[in-house]
């Protein structure tokens, strides 16, 4: 089996802001940010052939198997599209020289579409 004429794209970006502040005498490292991801896959022609039963993996003879060019229309044009947006925030609160409390939150919106044929 094989694929002919496929395209695959992925894009991602991320932006963070980080700052340090003192709140009620405690040192805080605050982080906030957003991210975006996009993925697009298209497999146009799916090549499907019968199993090659004349090939012996223990005693291989190369060049005797016929080339397969049969495109399966029902399996072709497979597509996957995914998109994700997120926003997040985090605080690292320095309680002492040895203790740091870290808390964060993240929101993510995600869509996915997949199909074939």
Order of alpha helices (4+ residues) and beta strands (2+ residues): beta-beta-beta-beta
